[in-house]
């Protein structure tokens, strides 16, 4: 069963609370987060990790200390095979989200901003570029972030990261302009779906099956804080 969770971050966070929450994740990830130059990036990454851990603990009815990751050759984290559960997380702007399922998954969220045409040309395939050029400015922005989120979720599903170029990804539906209408697309051996959780963002998920939930489960930030004490013990 596919489950998708998201939380909106508060505008500010106290340093003391940030340091306290770091204790709930493993040392390797903790040290990596501490190396972030910008506090906002460290905060997003930390909440993303906690959201994943809460989702896993809920699903498997285990403690946080039972969660030990392994990594593929491209750095994507996995749970041990005995748990039969896959996960992925994403963050952008004010939002953090994650997806879990019994089969491989990927998720991506993009904050809608002004178009950077240097980025645009590295995202679209030839066919997608043709569609893009036919659109008015407002539709171009929507279309770009929809396609970008869809492709990023597929790359995270695939597990090869930056080794898979965005412009090489083409959906079965060659007229990608239809994607926002039915919020569904397909690639080899997987399915994709767009969700609307905020007018200023595009959220896409990718999974082995098309049995997606109707909506994303929103977890309030305060719920994450209270959940730590109920479900999770400290990590070493």
KEMIFI-13024 format. One record per residue: x, y, z of N, C-alpha, C in turn; residue number from 1. Coordinates in nm, 3 decimals. Atoms other than C-alpha are relative to their C-alpha. Example, Ala and Ser with C-alpha at 12.3 -4.5 7.8 and 13.67 -1.06 7.14 Angstrom:
BEGIN
(marke (0.089,-0.119,0.000),(1.230,-0.450,0.780),(0.090,0.120,0.000),1)
(marke (-0.082,-0.119,-0.006),(1.367,-0.106,0.714),(-0.077,0.109,0.073),2)
END
This chain:
BEGIN
(marke (0.084,-0.119,0.000),(0.000,0.000,0.000),(0.088,0.125,0.000),1)
(marke (-0.078,-0.123,0.008),(0.145,0.334,-0.106),(-0.055,0.101,0.099),2)
(marke (0.038,-0.107,-0.092),(0.142,0.604,0.161),(0.089,0.120,-0.027),3)
(marke (-0.073,-0.124,0.027),(0.243,0.967,0.104),(-0.030,0.099,0.112),4)
(marke (0.014,-0.095,-0.110),(0.303,1.217,0.384),(0.071,0.131,-0.037),5)
(marke (-0.065,-0.130,0.021),(0.386,1.588,0.379),(-0.024,0.087,0.122),6)
(marke (0.015,-0.097,-0.109),(0.440,1.862,0.634),(0.052,0.135,-0.045),7)
(marke (-0.046,-0.136,0.029),(0.469,2.237,0.603),(0.086,0.048,0.117),8)
(marke (-0.092,-0.043,-0.103),(0.762,2.382,0.792),(-0.041,0.136,0.057),9)
(marke (0.025,-0.132,-0.057),(0.718,2.672,1.035),(0.105,0.099,-0.052),10)
(marke (-0.091,-0.103,0.053),(0.885,3.001,0.946),(0.135,-0.002,0.070),11)
(marke (-0.125,0.001,-0.075),(1.145,2.972,1.221),(0.004,-0.121,0.093),12)
(marke (-0.018,0.109,-0.095),(1.287,2.707,1.452),(0.110,0.039,0.097),13)
(marke (-0.099,-0.032,-0.102),(1.476,2.745,1.777),(0.121,-0.093,-0.015),14)
(marke (-0.122,0.081,0.010),(1.837,2.627,1.776),(-0.002,-0.117,0.097),15)
(marke (0.005,0.107,-0.100),(1.774,2.427,2.091),(-0.084,-0.117,-0.047),16)
(marke (0.087,0.105,0.050),(1.489,2.233,1.929),(0.066,-0.073,-0.116),17)
(marke (-0.071,0.061,0.112),(1.695,2.173,1.614),(0.104,-0.099,0.051),18)
(marke (-0.103,0.088,-0.057),(1.979,2.026,1.821),(-0.061,-0.121,0.067),19)
(marke (0.067,0.112,-0.065),(1.736,1.814,2.018),(-0.047,-0.103,-0.102),20)
(marke (0.052,0.091,0.102),(1.579,1.668,1.704),(0.111,-0.078,-0.070),21)
(marke (-0.114,0.070,0.062),(1.922,1.577,1.566),(0.032,-0.131,0.071),22)
(marke (-0.031,0.121,-0.077),(1.948,1.317,1.842),(-0.083,-0.120,-0.044),23)
(marke (0.088,0.109,0.041),(1.671,1.113,1.680),(0.042,-0.066,-0.132),24)
(marke (-0.048,0.060,0.124),(1.870,1.033,1.366),(0.141,-0.055,0.021),25)
(marke (-0.129,0.066,-0.017),(2.184,0.824,1.315),(0.116,0.097,-0.021),26)
(marke (-0.116,-0.087,-0.005),(2.528,0.972,1.360),(0.045,0.047,-0.139),27)
(marke (-0.048,-0.035,0.134),(2.625,0.963,0.990),(-0.083,0.112,-0.061),28)
(marke (0.090,-0.102,0.054),(2.319,1.163,0.881),(0.008,0.127,0.084),29)
(marke (-0.009,-0.115,-0.090),(2.350,1.390,1.184),(0.119,0.088,-0.036),30)
(marke (-0.121,-0.076,0.032),(2.704,1.492,1.095),(-0.011,0.065,-0.137),31)
(marke (0.019,-0.055,0.133),(2.608,1.544,0.731),(-0.087,0.127,0.007),32)
(marke (0.089,-0.116,-0.014),(2.326,1.781,0.832),(0.073,0.117,0.066),33)
(marke (-0.074,-0.106,-0.068),(2.558,1.976,1.063),(0.094,0.074,-0.093),34)
(marke (-0.095,-0.063,0.093),(2.783,2.048,0.765),(-0.068,0.096,-0.098),35)
(marke (0.069,-0.094,0.089),(2.514,2.242,0.577),(0.039,0.143,0.034),36)
(marke (-0.037,-0.140,-0.020),(2.614,2.604,0.530),(-0.121,0.081,0.046),37)
(marke (0.121,-0.075,-0.032),(2.258,2.736,0.544),(-0.088,-0.079,0.097),38)
(marke (0.082,0.065,-0.102),(2.045,2.658,0.849),(-0.130,-0.054,-0.059),39)
(marke (0.127,0.042,0.060),(1.730,2.634,0.633),(0.014,-0.136,-0.068),40)
(marke (-0.023,0.128,0.069),(1.880,2.349,0.428),(0.017,-0.113,0.101),41)
(marke (-0.018,0.100,-0.104),(1.985,2.163,0.742),(-0.135,-0.038,0.061),42)
(marke (0.132,0.020,-0.059),(1.637,2.206,0.884),(-0.089,-0.085,-0.089),43)
(marke (0.082,0.078,0.093),(1.460,2.076,0.572),(0.045,-0.146,-0.004),44)
(marke (-0.053,0.136,0.007),(1.688,1.773,0.552),(-0.033,-0.078,0.127),45)
(marke (0.030,0.066,-0.127),(1.637,1.694,0.921),(-0.147,-0.037,0.011),46)
(marke (0.143,0.030,-0.009),(1.257,1.719,0.908),(-0.037,-0.110,-0.101),47)
(marke (0.024,0.107,0.096),(1.258,1.503,0.593),(0.039,-0.135,0.055),48)
(marke (-0.045,0.126,-0.061),(1.455,1.236,0.777),(-0.095,-0.044,0.111),49)
(marke (0.093,0.035,-0.108),(1.223,1.251,1.078),(-0.135,-0.044,-0.054),50)
(marke (0.128,0.037,0.060),(0.913,1.235,0.858),(0.005,-0.144,-0.053),51)
(marke (-0.019,0.136,0.049),(1.046,0.920,0.691),(-0.001,-0.099,0.116),52)
(marke (-0.010,0.091,-0.114),(1.127,0.763,1.026),(-0.135,-0.020,0.069),53)
(marke (0.133,0.013,-0.059),(0.782,0.838,1.167),(-0.089,-0.087,-0.088),54)
(marke (0.080,0.082,0.092),(0.620,0.689,0.855),(0.037,-0.147,0.010),55)
(marke (-0.047,0.139,-0.010),(0.834,0.375,0.883),(-0.043,-0.061,0.133),56)
(marke (0.039,0.051,-0.131),(0.768,0.337,1.256),(-0.150,-0.029,0.006),57)
(marke (0.145,0.022,0.003),(0.393,0.373,1.201),(-0.034,-0.125,-0.080),58)
(marke (0.033,0.109,0.092),(0.386,0.125,0.914),(0.044,-0.136,0.055),59)
(marke (-0.057,0.128,-0.042),(0.609,-0.144,1.063),(-0.016,-0.027,0.149),60)
(marke (0.014,0.011,-0.145),(0.532,-0.082,1.431),(0.132,-0.039,0.065),61)
(marke (-0.133,0.021,-0.056),(0.901,-0.068,1.515),(0.046,0.130,0.065),62)
(marke (-0.059,-0.117,-0.062),(1.119,0.172,1.712),(0.103,0.064,-0.094),63)
(marke (-0.096,-0.073,0.082),(1.343,0.434,1.561),(0.137,-0.066,-0.001),64)
(marke (-0.131,0.064,-0.010),(1.652,0.248,1.684),(0.010,-0.125,-0.086),65)
(marke (0.000,0.118,0.088),(1.547,-0.049,1.465),(0.028,0.036,-0.146),66)
(marke (-0.017,-0.044,0.138),(1.587,0.161,1.150),(0.148,0.018,-0.030),67)
(marke (-0.140,-0.007,0.042),(1.929,0.097,0.996),(0.003,-0.007,-0.153),68)
(marke (-0.001,-0.008,0.145),(1.990,0.198,0.637),(0.119,-0.073,-0.061),69)
(marke (-0.109,0.040,0.088),(2.195,0.033,0.367),(-0.011,0.091,-0.123),70)
(marke (-0.001,-0.092,0.114),(2.289,0.220,0.047),(0.041,-0.073,-0.127),71)
(marke (-0.045,0.057,0.126),(2.313,0.129,-0.319),(0.125,0.073,-0.047),72)
(marke (-0.127,-0.056,0.047),(2.618,0.220,-0.528),(-0.011,0.147,-0.036),73)
(marke (0.022,-0.141,0.033),(2.462,0.559,-0.610),(-0.040,0.082,0.123),74)
(marke (0.027,-0.071,-0.124),(2.393,0.648,-0.245),(-0.145,0.003,0.045),75)
(marke (0.139,0.002,-0.042),(2.018,0.579,-0.228),(-0.018,-0.093,0.120),76)
(marke (0.015,0.083,-0.120),(1.920,0.452,0.121),(-0.114,-0.102,-0.012),77)
(marke (0.099,0.107,-0.005),(1.727,0.130,0.181),(-0.007,-0.057,0.141),78)
(marke (0.013,0.080,-0.121),(1.591,-0.065,0.475),(0.047,-0.142,-0.028),79)
(marke (-0.034,0.141,0.021),(1.712,-0.423,0.528),(-0.118,-0.076,-0.063),80)
(marke (0.103,0.073,0.075),(1.521,-0.673,0.311),(-0.108,-0.060,0.088),81)
(marke (0.100,0.064,-0.089),(1.347,-0.829,0.612),(-0.122,0.089,0.023),82)
(marke (0.112,-0.091,-0.024),(1.130,-0.518,0.645),(-0.092,0.012,-0.122),83)
(marke (0.083,-0.004,0.121),(1.003,-0.536,0.285),(-0.069,0.134,-0.015),84)
(marke (0.057,-0.134,0.009),(0.953,-0.159,0.272),(0.101,0.094,-0.066),85)
(marke (-0.084,-0.096,0.072),(1.088,0.111,0.041),(-0.050,0.141,0.033),86)
(marke (0.036,-0.137,-0.037),(1.090,0.487,0.102),(0.082,0.100,-0.080),87)
(marke (-0.074,-0.109,0.063),(1.198,0.820,-0.040),(-0.055,0.130,0.057),88)
(marke (0.041,-0.129,-0.056),(1.186,1.182,0.079),(0.043,0.113,-0.092),89)
(marke (-0.030,-0.117,0.082),(1.196,1.527,-0.076),(-0.033,0.126,0.080),90)
(marke (0.035,-0.127,-0.063),(1.189,1.892,0.030),(0.032,0.115,-0.094),91)
(marke (-0.018,-0.121,0.079),(1.160,2.233,-0.128),(-0.078,0.112,0.066),92)
(marke (0.071,-0.112,-0.060),(1.075,2.573,0.015),(-0.055,-0.034,0.138),93)
(marke (0.064,0.022,-0.130),(0.824,2.533,0.300),(-0.047,-0.144,0.020),94)
(marke (0.058,0.133,-0.009),(0.736,2.170,0.228),(0.104,-0.112,0.004),95)
(marke (-0.077,0.124,-0.006),(0.883,1.830,0.316),(-0.100,-0.114,-0.023),96)
(marke (0.093,0.109,0.029),(0.728,1.506,0.187),(0.076,-0.132,-0.010),97)
(marke (-0.061,0.132,0.016),(0.792,1.132,0.179),(-0.104,-0.099,-0.050),98)
(marke (0.086,0.107,0.051),(0.651,0.814,0.026),(0.056,-0.133,0.047),99)
(marke (-0.042,0.135,-0.037),(0.663,0.452,0.146),(-0.091,-0.101,-0.068),100)
(marke (0.077,0.108,0.063),(0.551,0.126,-0.015),(0.080,-0.128,0.011),101)
(marke (-0.070,0.129,-0.002),(0.637,-0.243,-0.036),(0.083,-0.023,-0.125),102)
(marke (-0.083,0.007,0.120),(0.797,-0.178,-0.376),(0.070,0.134,-0.019),103)
(marke (-0.080,-0.119,0.023),(1.040,0.079,-0.511),(-0.085,0.124,-0.025),104)
(marke (0.074,-0.126,0.014),(0.924,0.443,-0.493),(0.095,0.118,-0.015),105)
(marke (-0.074,-0.126,0.009),(1.037,0.798,-0.565),(-0.097,0.115,0.018),106)
(marke (0.086,-0.117,-0.021),(0.902,1.143,-0.476),(0.082,0.127,-0.021),107)
(marke (-0.069,-0.128,0.017),(0.987,1.502,-0.564),(-0.101,0.113,0.013),108)
(marke (0.081,-0.121,-0.008),(0.849,1.845,-0.481),(0.084,0.117,-0.048),109)
(marke (-0.069,-0.117,0.055),(0.940,2.166,-0.663),(-0.079,0.126,0.033),110)
(marke (0.063,-0.130,-0.021),(0.866,2.520,-0.552),(-0.001,0.077,-0.132),111)
(marke (0.012,-0.072,0.127),(0.737,2.720,-0.849),(0.064,0.138,0.013),112)
(marke (-0.071,-0.127,0.001),(0.970,3.012,-0.922),(0.010,0.049,-0.143),113)
(marke (-0.022,-0.050,0.136),(1.070,3.224,-1.220),(0.082,-0.100,-0.079),114)
(marke (-0.071,0.097,0.084),(1.196,3.018,-1.512),(0.146,0.039,-0.019),115)
(marke (-0.141,-0.014,0.033),(1.569,2.970,-1.553),(0.022,-0.082,-0.127),116)
(marke (-0.004,0.071,0.128),(1.612,2.884,-1.921),(0.124,-0.087,-0.016),117)
(marke (-0.116,0.090,0.001),(1.954,2.730,-1.858),(-0.038,-0.135,0.060),118)
(marke (0.049,0.124,-0.060),(1.778,2.476,-1.638),(-0.102,-0.066,-0.092),119)
(marke (0.105,0.051,0.088),(1.485,2.439,-1.880),(0.057,-0.091,-0.108),120)
(marke (-0.053,0.078,0.114),(1.700,2.313,-2.166),(0.062,-0.133,0.042),121)
(marke (-0.055,0.127,-0.049),(1.845,2.039,-1.945),(-0.106,-0.092,0.057),122)
(marke (0.109,0.081,-0.056),(1.504,1.912,-1.832),(-0.082,-0.067,-0.109),123)
(marke (0.091,0.051,0.102),(1.302,1.865,-2.152),(0.070,-0.089,-0.103),124)
(marke (-0.040,0.075,0.120),(1.335,1.602,-2.422),(-0.033,0.088,-0.121),125)
(marke (0.029,-0.076,0.122),(1.309,1.722,-2.784),(-0.149,0.021,-0.015),126)
(marke (0.144,-0.009,0.015),(0.936,1.647,-2.792),(-0.060,0.096,0.103),127)
(marke (0.052,-0.087,-0.104),(0.873,1.825,-2.462),(0.036,0.146,-0.027),128)
(marke (-0.040,-0.137,0.036),(1.066,2.132,-2.580),(-0.093,0.059,-0.104),129)
(marke (0.093,-0.046,0.103),(0.839,2.155,-2.883),(-0.132,0.042,0.061),130)
(marke (0.126,-0.034,-0.067),(0.529,2.149,-2.663),(0.016,0.128,0.082),131)
(marke (-0.028,-0.115,-0.085),(0.684,2.403,-2.427),(-0.005,0.132,-0.079),132)
(marke (-0.010,-0.122,0.081),(0.748,2.657,-2.704),(-0.136,0.047,-0.054),133)
(marke (0.132,-0.036,0.050),(0.382,2.650,-2.812),(-0.085,0.072,0.106),134)
(marke (0.082,-0.046,-0.110),(0.258,2.767,-2.471),(0.023,0.147,0.031),135)
(marke (-0.021,-0.136,-0.049),(0.200,3.111,-2.326),(0.086,-0.006,0.126),136)
(marke (-0.097,-0.007,-0.109),(0.427,3.228,-2.044),(-0.048,-0.070,0.128),137)
(marke (0.051,0.059,-0.123),(0.203,3.125,-1.752),(-0.005,-0.152,-0.009),138)
(marke (0.008,0.147,0.016),(0.145,2.777,-1.892),(0.139,-0.061,-0.008),139)
(marke (-0.137,0.050,0.006),(0.517,2.737,-1.962),(0.054,-0.028,0.141),140)
(marke (-0.050,0.017,-0.136),(0.594,2.785,-1.594),(-0.062,-0.122,0.065),141)
(marke (0.070,0.117,-0.056),(0.330,2.531,-1.484),(0.053,-0.129,-0.061),142)
(marke (-0.043,0.119,0.074),(0.435,2.281,-1.750),(0.142,-0.040,0.039),143)
(marke (-0.139,0.030,-0.035),(0.805,2.309,-1.669),(0.011,-0.067,0.135),144)
(marke (-0.013,0.056,-0.135),(0.762,2.241,-1.298),(-0.073,-0.134,0.014),145)
(marke (0.065,0.132,0.001),(0.519,1.955,-1.362),(0.094,-0.105,-0.057),146)
(marke (-0.090,0.097,0.064),(0.762,1.783,-1.597),(0.124,-0.022,0.085),147)
(marke (-0.120,0.013,-0.082),(1.060,1.856,-1.373),(-0.027,-0.089,0.121),148)
(marke (0.034,0.082,-0.116),(0.887,1.709,-1.066),(-0.022,-0.146,-0.038),149)
(marke (0.023,0.137,0.046),(0.771,1.403,-1.261),(0.132,-0.072,-0.029),150)
(marke (-0.127,0.063,0.037),(1.119,1.336,-1.394),(0.088,-0.024,0.122),151)
(marke (-0.081,0.018,-0.120),(1.290,1.389,-1.059),(-0.052,-0.116,0.085),152)
(marke (0.054,0.112,-0.077),(1.052,1.146,-0.889),(0.037,-0.133,-0.067),153)
(marke (-0.041,0.122,0.070),(1.133,0.890,-1.159),(0.147,-0.030,0.025),154)
(marke (-0.143,0.020,-0.024),(1.508,0.942,-1.115),(0.024,-0.055,0.141),155)
(marke (-0.016,0.048,-0.137),(1.473,0.890,-0.741),(-0.056,-0.142,0.016),156)
(marke (0.051,0.138,0.006),(1.262,0.580,-0.806),(0.105,-0.092,-0.059),157)
(marke (-0.099,0.081,0.072),(1.527,0.449,-1.045),(0.124,-0.026,0.084),158)
(marke (-0.111,0.019,-0.092),(1.802,0.503,-0.788),(0.137,0.035,-0.052),159)
(marke (-0.131,-0.034,0.055),(2.078,0.621,-1.020),(0.033,0.148,0.012),160)
(marke (-0.027,-0.141,-0.024),(2.043,0.989,-0.935),(0.043,0.075,-0.124),161)
(marke (-0.046,-0.087,0.107),(2.236,1.232,-1.152),(0.060,-0.076,-0.117),162)
(marke (-0.054,0.080,0.110),(2.369,0.945,-1.362),(-0.103,-0.021,-0.110),163)
(marke (0.107,0.012,0.099),(2.033,0.949,-1.544),(-0.042,0.140,-0.043),164)
(marke (0.029,-0.138,0.043),(1.997,1.271,-1.751),(-0.149,0.025,-0.018),165)
(marke (0.142,-0.034,0.008),(1.660,1.445,-1.728),(-0.051,0.006,-0.143),166)
(marke (0.047,-0.018,0.137),(1.642,1.527,-2.098),(-0.020,-0.132,-0.074),167)
(marke (0.014,0.131,0.064),(1.661,1.155,-2.181),(-0.132,-0.068,0.035),168)
(marke (0.122,0.065,-0.047),(1.335,1.077,-2.003),(-0.120,0.050,-0.079),169)
(marke (0.119,-0.032,0.078),(1.025,1.065,-2.222),(-0.114,-0.088,0.047),170)
(marke (0.114,0.078,-0.046),(0.680,0.955,-2.107),(-0.067,-0.074,-0.115),171)
(marke (0.072,0.078,0.102),(0.466,0.699,-2.291),(-0.091,0.092,-0.080),172)
(marke (0.088,-0.094,0.068),(0.218,0.973,-2.368),(0.089,0.107,-0.063),173)
(marke (-0.093,-0.091,0.066),(0.419,1.165,-2.628),(-0.049,0.144,0.003),174)
(marke (0.052,-0.136,-0.014),(0.189,1.464,-2.588),(-0.006,0.031,0.149),175)
(marke (-0.011,-0.021,-0.144),(0.306,1.550,-2.238),(-0.094,0.107,0.052),176)
(marke (0.090,-0.105,-0.043),(0.068,1.841,-2.232),(-0.124,-0.057,0.069),177)
(marke (0.117,0.062,-0.062),(-0.203,1.597,-2.123),(0.026,-0.036,0.147),178)
(marke (-0.032,0.047,-0.135),(-0.022,1.506,-1.802),(-0.072,0.078,0.109),179)
(marke (0.068,-0.072,-0.108),(-0.163,1.790,-1.588),(-0.151,-0.024,0.004),180)
(marke (0.145,0.018,0.005),(-0.518,1.707,-1.701),(-0.044,-0.125,0.075),181)
(marke (0.039,0.121,-0.073),(-0.531,1.351,-1.576),(0.101,-0.035,0.108),182)
(marke (-0.100,0.015,-0.106),(-0.230,1.383,-1.346),(0.053,-0.142,0.007),183)
(marke (-0.049,0.137,0.005),(-0.094,1.051,-1.458),(0.090,-0.017,-0.120),184)
(marke (-0.091,0.028,0.111),(0.191,0.928,-1.675),(0.067,-0.134,0.026),185)
(marke (-0.060,0.131,-0.015),(0.388,0.611,-1.736),(0.136,-0.005,-0.067),186)
(marke (-0.131,0.031,0.056),(0.746,0.500,-1.796),(0.019,-0.150,0.012),187)
(marke (-0.025,0.143,-0.009),(0.901,0.157,-1.824),(-0.009,-0.048,0.144),188)
(marke (0.011,0.069,-0.129),(0.794,-0.056,-1.526),(-0.040,0.088,0.118),189)
(marke (0.043,-0.083,-0.113),(0.652,0.230,-1.321),(-0.110,0.096,-0.044),190)
(marke (0.107,-0.096,0.024),(0.372,0.484,-1.290),(0.031,0.128,0.078),191)
(marke (-0.023,-0.129,-0.064),(0.376,0.854,-1.199),(-0.132,0.073,0.021),192)
(marke (0.121,-0.078,-0.029),(0.122,1.089,-1.047),(0.039,0.135,0.060),193)
(marke (-0.015,-0.132,-0.057),(0.104,1.460,-0.971),(-0.106,0.023,0.107),194)
(marke (0.094,-0.036,-0.106),(-0.056,1.583,-0.648),(0.004,0.151,0.021),195)
(marke (0.009,-0.142,-0.031),(-0.174,1.931,-0.554),(-0.014,0.017,0.151),196)
(marke (0.008,-0.026,-0.144),(-0.091,2.026,-0.194),(0.015,0.148,0.031),197)
(marke (-0.024,-0.142,-0.019),(-0.010,2.394,-0.246),(0.009,0.063,-0.139),198)
(marke (-0.004,-0.062,0.133),(-0.066,2.629,-0.545),(0.140,0.040,-0.045),199)
(marke (-0.135,-0.043,0.036),(0.300,2.731,-0.531),(0.099,-0.112,-0.017),200)
(marke (-0.090,0.115,0.007),(0.439,2.378,-0.559),(-0.056,-0.108,-0.093),201)
(marke (0.038,0.119,0.076),(0.436,2.067,-0.780),(0.060,-0.122,0.070),202)
(marke (-0.043,0.121,-0.068),(0.454,1.728,-0.610),(-0.028,-0.120,-0.089),203)
(marke (0.016,0.119,0.083),(0.512,1.408,-0.807),(0.050,-0.123,0.074),204)
(marke (-0.045,0.127,-0.056),(0.541,1.045,-0.701),(0.013,-0.103,-0.111),205)
(marke (-0.025,0.106,0.097),(0.663,0.738,-0.885),(0.003,-0.133,0.074),206)
(marke (0.009,0.129,-0.069),(0.590,0.375,-0.798),(-0.015,-0.114,-0.100),207)
(marke (0.012,0.120,0.084),(0.578,0.021,-0.931),(-0.143,-0.027,-0.041),208)
(marke (0.140,0.022,0.033),(0.198,0.018,-0.926),(-0.071,0.134,-0.014),209)
(marke (0.077,-0.123,0.017),(-0.072,0.274,-1.011),(-0.102,0.018,0.113),210)
(marke (0.097,-0.006,-0.109),(-0.262,0.219,-0.683),(0.039,0.110,0.098),211)
(marke (-0.035,-0.114,-0.082),(-0.188,0.566,-0.552),(-0.116,0.041,0.090),212)
(marke (0.109,-0.054,-0.084),(-0.383,0.716,-0.260),(-0.064,0.121,-0.068),213)
(marke (0.071,-0.113,0.060),(-0.640,0.981,-0.351),(0.065,0.133,0.036),214)
(marke (-0.060,-0.126,-0.042),(-0.457,1.246,-0.154),(0.121,-0.025,0.090),215)
(marke (-0.117,0.005,-0.088),(-0.142,1.319,0.042),(-0.047,0.022,0.144),216)
(marke (0.031,-0.018,-0.142),(-0.167,1.281,0.420),(0.088,0.111,0.056),217)
(marke (-0.074,-0.113,-0.056),(-0.068,1.612,0.577),(0.019,-0.023,0.150),218)
(marke (-0.033,0.009,-0.143),(0.108,1.582,0.913),(0.044,0.138,0.046),219)
(marke (-0.038,-0.130,-0.053),(0.123,1.903,1.111),(0.138,-0.008,0.066),220)
(marke (-0.134,-0.003,-0.059),(0.468,2.007,1.228),(-0.004,-0.035,0.149),221)
(marke (0.012,0.028,-0.143),(0.352,1.994,1.592),(-0.021,-0.149,0.025),222)
(marke (0.023,0.144,-0.013),(0.242,1.634,1.535),(0.132,-0.076,-0.011),223)
(marke (-0.132,0.063,0.011),(0.595,1.543,1.427),(0.075,0.010,0.132),224)
(marke (-0.069,-0.019,-0.128),(0.736,1.689,1.748),(-0.057,-0.092,0.108),225)
(marke (0.061,0.085,-0.103),(0.484,1.504,1.968),(0.022,-0.148,-0.031),226)
(marke (-0.018,0.140,0.039),(0.531,1.181,1.770),(0.137,-0.052,0.041),227)
(marke (-0.135,0.042,-0.037),(0.901,1.174,1.853),(0.001,-0.067,0.137),228)
(marke (0.002,0.055,-0.134),(0.828,1.111,2.217),(-0.079,-0.129,0.012),229)
(marke (0.086,0.119,-0.009),(0.566,0.841,2.150),(0.058,-0.121,-0.072),230)
(marke (-0.041,0.112,0.083),(0.722,0.631,1.877),(0.149,-0.026,-0.005),231)
(marke (-0.141,0.006,0.036),(1.090,0.701,1.869),(0.091,0.011,0.121),232)
(marke (-0.104,-0.010,-0.102),(1.388,0.640,2.094),(0.126,0.058,-0.063),233)
(marke (-0.119,-0.067,0.051),(1.723,0.809,2.063),(0.090,-0.096,-0.079),234)
(marke (-0.094,0.077,0.081),(1.974,0.693,1.801),(0.143,0.026,0.047),235)
(marke (-0.141,-0.017,-0.029),(2.344,0.639,1.856),(0.076,0.040,-0.125),236)
END
